[in-house]
């Protein structure tokens, strides 16, 4: 990754953290997020209270950060499919000169996800 792209990614991450630390209503539109020239403290929660223990970090701050990343950067994952079936389509017992067996599978998800 280029240094400029890394700096941009880091700036975006810390802007998201800063938005949560400044008590910005969540989720705020990207256009209205504040520009923060310095790195915010990742150990301050969205309500302004400090992270004082591992329980605070894993129980409160990590979910806050996960929600920020999901909302502004990665999006939310789709629900897991109910039933997935796998079928062996082809077998090659002579793969790698007979050292391995190569199996070709196809998978099919339940109809509700088509």
C-alpha positions as CSV (number, residue, x, y, z in Angstrom):
1,X,0.0,0.0,0.0
2,X,1.3,3.5,-0.8
3,X,2.2,5.8,2.1
4,X,-0.3,8.4,1.0
5,X,-3.1,5.7,0.9
6,X,-2.0,4.5,4.4
7,X,-2.1,8.1,5.8
8,X,-5.6,8.6,4.2
9,X,-6.9,5.3,5.7
10,X,-5.5,6.2,9.2
11,X,-7.0,9.7,9.0
12,X,-10.4,8.2,8.1
13,X,-10.2,5.7,11.0
14,X,-9.3,8.4,13.5
15,X,-11.9,10.7,12.1
16,X,-14.5,8.0,12.8
17,X,-13.1,7.5,16.3
18,X,-13.2,11.3,16.9
19,X,-16.8,11.5,15.7
20,X,-17.7,8.9,18.3
21,X,-15.7,10.7,21.0
22,X,-17.2,14.1,20.3
23,X,-20.8,12.9,21.0
24,X,-21.8,13.3,17.4
25,X,-25.3,11.8,16.8
26,X,-25.0,8.4,15.3
27,X,-25.0,7.7,12.5
28,X,-24.1,11.1,11.2
29,X,-23.8,11.7,7.5
30,X,-20.2,11.6,6.2
31,X,-20.4,15.2,5.1
32,X,-21.2,16.4,8.6
33,X,-18.3,14.6,10.4
34,X,-15.9,17.0,12.0
35,X,-12.4,17.4,10.7
36,X,-10.0,16.5,13.5
37,X,-6.4,17.7,13.0
38,X,-5.0,15.5,15.8
39,X,-5.5,11.9,16.6
40,X,-8.4,11.4,19.0
41,X,-8.0,9.2,22.1
42,X,-9.3,5.7,21.2
43,X,-9.7,5.0,24.9
44,X,-12.5,7.5,25.3
45,X,-16.0,6.2,24.6
46,X,-18.7,8.0,22.6
47,X,-20.3,9.4,25.7
48,X,-17.0,10.9,26.8
49,X,-16.3,8.4,29.6
50,X,-12.8,6.8,29.7
51,X,-12.1,3.2,29.1
52,X,-10.9,2.0,32.6
53,X,-10.8,-1.8,32.3
54,X,-10.6,-4.6,29.8
55,X,-14.3,-5.1,30.4
56,X,-15.0,-1.5,29.3
57,X,-12.9,-2.0,26.2
58,X,-14.4,-5.3,25.1
59,X,-17.9,-4.7,26.4
60,X,-18.4,-1.1,25.3
61,X,-15.7,0.5,23.2
62,X,-15.1,-2.4,20.7
63,X,-18.8,-2.5,19.8
64,X,-18.9,1.3,19.3
65,X,-15.9,1.1,17.0
66,X,-17.3,-1.9,15.2
67,X,-20.5,-0.1,14.5
68,X,-18.7,3.0,13.3
69,X,-16.6,0.9,10.9
70,X,-19.6,-1.1,9.7
71,X,-21.6,2.0,9.1
72,X,-19.0,4.3,7.5
73,X,-16.5,1.9,5.9
74,X,-17.4,-1.8,5.4
75,X,-21.2,-2.1,5.6
76,X,-23.2,-4.7,7.5
77,X,-22.9,-8.4,6.6
78,X,-25.9,-10.2,5.1
79,X,-27.7,-12.7,7.3
80,X,-26.3,-16.3,7.3
81,X,-28.1,-18.6,4.9
82,X,-30.4,-21.2,6.5
83,X,-29.2,-24.3,4.6
84,X,-26.1,-24.7,2.4
85,X,-25.6,-27.9,0.5
86,X,-22.3,-29.1,-1.0
87,X,-22.0,-31.7,-3.8
88,X,-18.9,-33.4,-5.0
89,X,-18.8,-32.8,-8.8
90,X,-15.4,-34.3,-9.7
91,X,-12.7,-36.4,-8.1
92,X,-9.1,-36.8,-9.2
93,X,-7.3,-39.4,-7.0
94,X,-4.1,-38.8,-9.0
95,X,-3.6,-35.2,-8.1
96,X,0.0,-34.1,-7.4
97,X,1.3,-37.4,-8.9
98,X,-0.9,-39.5,-6.7
99,X,0.1,-37.8,-3.5
100,X,-3.3,-36.2,-3.0
101,X,-6.9,-36.5,-4.0
102,X,-8.5,-33.4,-5.6
103,X,-12.2,-32.9,-5.1
104,X,-14.3,-30.3,-6.9
105,X,-17.3,-29.1,-4.9
106,X,-20.3,-27.0,-5.8
107,X,-22.4,-25.4,-3.1
108,X,-26.0,-24.3,-3.2
109,X,-27.7,-22.0,-0.7
110,X,-31.4,-22.2,0.3
111,X,-33.9,-20.6,-2.1
112,X,-34.6,-17.6,0.2
113,X,-31.2,-16.1,-0.7
114,X,-31.6,-16.2,-4.5
